[in-house]
Amino acid sequence: MKRHHQRTTLVLAAAGCAAALALPAAAEYASWAQVTQSRPIYAPINNPQQQCWSERVTETEVMRIDEAPIGVRGRVIDQPGGHPLVAVPHDREVQRCATVDTTRMQLQGYEVRYLYDGREYTTRLPYDPGTRLRVNVDVQPEKR
C-alpha cells in the first residue's frame, strides 16, 4: 500500500512538472499607476414631457332673435327676407397641451489619463479613480 502511494505521488508530481513546462513564459500581476487627469463625460438625455394649461376662448353663437333667451346681449344680424339673427359671444375655458423636450446631462463615465512606468495611457472608466489607479501588468517575451 505504501508503494502504491509513493508511485501515485511520483506520477502526479511528474504530471505537474510537465504542465508547468508547457505553459508560456509569462507573468501577470497588479500594480499602481499615477492618475494625471480624470475628466467626467456627460451625454444629453432627452426626456419629453407633456405640459398643459387652460385658456379662455370667446365663441360666438348665432341664433334667431326670437329664440334668444331674455336679456341676452349680442350683435343683431339682419337677414334679408328672413328673421333677424343675434350673435351672442360667450367665454369658456379650454385645456391645451403640448409636448416639451426637457434635456438633462447624464454622467457616462470618466476619461482617465495615467502614468505607468514612464508612459502615459488613456482609458475610460465608469468611476473616478482618484489619484491612483490599480492596473494589471502582463509580461510576455518579445515575439520575433
Secondary structure, DSSP 8 states (H G I E B T S, - for coil): -HHHHHHHHHHHHHHHHHHHHHS-S-EEEEEEEEEEEEEEEEEEEE--EEEEEEEEEEEEEEEETTTS-TT---EEE--TTS--EEEEEEEEEEEEEEEE--EEEEEEEEEEEEEETTEEEEEEESS--TTEEEEEEEE-----
